[in-house]
């Protein structure tokens, strides 16, 4: 194992894809000589050339639409949308084309397209650049939605996504790029798509999150352990397909559950998780399923206000403590 940054993990699997498969090319805004908005593709243009590293216009509908067309004729494009906020400009191409063409063509066409994009808040870039729409895309049949939280999962999930013949939303959190973690040195490491990771085991409560909130939940579990409260920590890793079995089995063991999500409660993906727990583990619950979510406001630009609007380890600890102690 090596210790690398999340950013380097993304760069490494992109280079691996380009080196191993001549059908792979990258396309997106400023990914060429500039090296990408988050420096993920730094040096790629010089190494692979303009035919495989394609700078695009500032037109997300064009980026995804061209990627869909290229995938239909046998290429395996990896397109970058600078942030998931900008994916709204490509909703028709993602939802009505990429996700549906294989089904509507009776399997005559496949769409082996990976859409990389950046989610989340915490970087003080304002309300229109700080949203978390991955849960919304997880409601679309035909899409695979993955949300890696660690360098190891970036590598393992991306390799698995490359083996699919259907479109993938590969969602990276803006605050994770500088984080560090273990990464496999072998080229055969894979993370199964649709399999959650139990990152910590405990008997008192289940904490469940995805993307950066899985890390926040794990931090909270460490604090709770000092108080004698032992938590299972579930990192979903994939929102569609969803591994509800691992979550439900954990709740059956701990009898309490707390969902942790960066986006707002209303319309959040955590509502689906609560519903599945209620359907499959209701008789095992000793307390209502809890939720910690973002504030019901457009994300503030002010950093202190922004931090107040995002779940923290302390807010997760407080909610978990209340569920376990009943007060």
N, C-alpha and C positions, 0 to 999 in steps of 0.2 A: 504493500500500500504506500501511496505517496500523499502528502498533504498539499493541496492546491486550493486556489480560490474558485469560487463559483464561476466567475468570468472565464478563467482559464479552462474550466471543465467544458463550458459551452464552446469555446474556441477549439478545443482539442477534438470534440466529436464532429464539429463541422469540417475540420481539416481531414479527419478520418474518412468522412463520407465522400469528400472530394477526391481523396487519394484512392479510395477503393472502388468507386463507381463513376465511370465517365458520364453517366446519364445525369448525375447530380450537378446542379448549378445553384448559385445564390442570387437573389434579387431583392433590392430594397433601397430605401433612401439613405444616401451617404455611407453605404457599406463599402464603397470602392477606395479610392485614394485617401479619403478622410479616415477610414478605418472603423466606421460605425459610431453611432451616437454614444454607445457605452463601451467602445474600444474592443468589441468582441471580434471584429474582422480586421483588426490591425495587421497589415502586412499581407493580407490575402490577395489583394489586387496585384501586387508585385509578384507574388508566387504563382497565381493561377491565371492571371490575365483577364481581359475585359469580356471574353466570351463565356467565362464561368462565374465571374463576379460582376454582376450587372447593376450599376447605379440606375435608379429609376426616377421618373418625375415624382413630384409631391402629389401623388394620386393613388390612394390606397385601392380604389376600385380597379385601377389598371394593374397594380401589382398582383392582386389576388386573381383577377380575371385572366391575366397572362399566365399565371402559375397554373390555373385550372386547365387552360388550353394546352400548355406544355405537358402537363400530366396526362391528358387524354391521348396524346400521340406518342407516349412511351418514355418521356423524360421523368426525372424524379426531382422536381424543384423544391428548394427550401427558400421560402420568401419571408422577409422580415417586415413587420409593421412596427414602426418605431415605438409606439405604445398601443396598448389595447384600446385606449380611448379613440384612437384614429381608426380602429376597425369598424366603427359605426359607419364610416364612409364606404366600407366594403361589405356591408351586411348582405346585400343582395347576392353578391358573388359567393360569400361564405355559406349563407343559409339556403339560398334557392338554387345554387349551382353546385358548388363543391360537395355539399352534404347529400345531394339528391340525384346527381347524374347517373351513378351506377345503378340505383334503384329504378329510375325512370327509363333507363336504356335496357333494362332486363339483363344487366351484367355485361353488356357489350363494351362499355367503357369503365375504366377504373380511374380513380383520382388519387394517386400516391403523392400527395402534396403535404408538406409540413409548413405550417404557418407559425413562425416564431414571433412572439410579441411580449411586451413588458407590461406588467400589471402593478397596481399598488400605489400607496401613498408613503409619505415620510421624507420626500426629497425636496419639499418646498417648491413645487412647480405649478401649484395652483389647481383649482377645482376641475378644470377640463383636461388635466394631465395626470390625475391621481385616482382614477376610478378603478374598480375591480369587477370586470364583466365576465370573468371565467365561468361563474355559476350560471349566467344567462346562456352562454354557449353550451353548457352541459345539458341544457333542456332541448337541444336540437338532435334528433335521431340522425345518424349518418356521420356525426363528428365524433372524434376521440379527443378528449380534453385532459391534458396532463399538467400537473403543477409541481414540479420538483422543488424540494426545499434544501437540498444538500448537493455538493459536487458529485458525490457518489450516485445519487439518483438522477442528476442531469445526464451522466454518462450512460447509466443502465437503461433509463427510459428512452433516451434519444436513439440508442441502438435498437431497441425494440420497436420504436416508431418507424424506423427506416424499413423494417420488414413488413409493414402494413401496406395494403393497396388502397387504403381509404384515407381521407383527409384528417389531419391532426392539428389541433391548436396546442402548441407547445408554449406554455405560459411561464415566463421568468419574472421574478419579483425585483423591482428596481433597487431595493435595499439589500438584496442578497449577493450582488455581484462581488462585493469586497469581502464577503465572509469566506472562511476557510474550513476545510474538512478533508477527511480521508477520501481517497479515490483509488480505484483498482488499477493495477499496473498491467493486467492481462486484457487482451482484446476480445475475450469471449464473455466478459461479464455482462449480464442482462438483468434488468428489473422487469418482472412480468407486468404487463399493462392490465390494470384492473385489480391489483393486489395491494392492499394497504400495508403499512409498516407499523408494527408495534414497537415504538421506540423506547418505551419504559413500561415496566409491569408493576402493578399495585393491586390492592384489594378494596380500596375505599371509594374510588370514583374513577370514571373514565373521562379523560380530556381528549377531545377530538378536534383537529384542525388540518389545514392544508396550506401549502406554500409557506410564506414567512410565519403565519400563525401557528403552524406545527412547531416551529422553533420556540415561539413565545409560550406555547403550552408546555413544552419540555422545560423551559426555564421556570415556569410556575410550579411544575411538579417538583423541581429541586427545592424550591422554597417551602412547599407544603410538606415535603419529607422531613424538614427540620422541625415541623410542628407535630410530627407523628402521623400525618395523612399521606398514605401511599396511593399514587395515581397510576393507572394505565394511561399511556399517551399514544394515541392513534394518529398517524400521519396518513391521510387518505391517498396522497400521491397522484391519484387519478380520479377525476370527477365523473367522467363517462368513458368507459364503464365504471360503475361504482361498486366497491367492495363493501356492501352493507353487512355481509356475513361476519367479517372480522369485528366490525363495530358492535353489532348486536351481541355477539358472543362475549365481548368485553363487558357490555352492560349487564348481561346475565350474571357475570361473575362479581362485578362491583356494586350493582344495584343503584348506581347513581351516574348521571352523565351530564357533561357540560360541553356544549359546542362553542368553538372559538373561531370567529370569522371577522375579517377586516372590513368587509362591506356592511351596509346597513342591515338591520334586522328585517325590515319590511322588504320582501322580495328576495331575501338572501338565500343562498344554497343551503344554509344550515336548517332552514325550515323543512327541506326535504329529509334531512337526516333525522330531525325530531320526529317526523311523520313515520319513518321506517322503524325507529325505535318503539314508538307507540304501537305500531301494528304487530311487531314481532317480539317485543320484550316487555310489554306493559305489565304483565303479572310479576315481573322480577323487580320492578322499580320501587324504591323506598322513598323517592322524592320526585317532584316534577323534573323533567329534563330542562336544564338551564341553558341559556345562551348569553355569550358575551360578543358584542358586535360593535361596528363603528357607529358614530353619532349620526343621527338623522339630519344631516346638513351637507350642503356642498363642501368639499374638503377645503379648510382654510389655507390661505397662503402663509400666514404667520406660523413659524415653526412651533412655538409653544402651544398655540391653539390646535395646530395639526396633530401634535402628539397627544393632546387631550381628546381628540376625536377618534384615535386608533386604540384598539385594545392593547393593553400592556400586561406584562407578567403580574404586576400588582393587582390589576383589575380582575385578572383570571383567578388569582389566589383568593381575593375577597369573595368572588362568586362561588368558588369551590368550597371555601370554608363555610359559607352559609348553607350550601346544600348538605354538607356532611354533618355540621353541628346543629342545623335546624334553626339558626338565628343569625 
